Amino acid sequence: MNSPLGQAISRMPATLLLIDDNAVQAATRQTILKRAGYFVIAALNPSRALEQIQGASSLRRYSW
């Protein structure tokens, strides 16, 4: 990845999807993962997770 775009992508943090029905545990885990350098998408149930992923993918489609 020698191109500027390739270098930028290689510096982007990995994205994790965190699904936990316990809000306190989800927040704790999200904080730990963010401090470890990950970009975290957190959801309290699978339906909400799908909504967030679909929203994120449409943002990616139009941001380039």
Sequence and secondary structure as in RCSB ss.txt:
>XXXX:A:sequence
MNSPLGQAISRMPATLLLIDDNAVQAATRQTILKRAGYFVIAALNPSRALEQIQGASSLRRYSW
>XXXX:A:secstr
  SHHHHHHHHS  EEEEE S HHHHHHHHHHHHHTT EEEEESSHHHHHHHHHHHHHHHHHH 
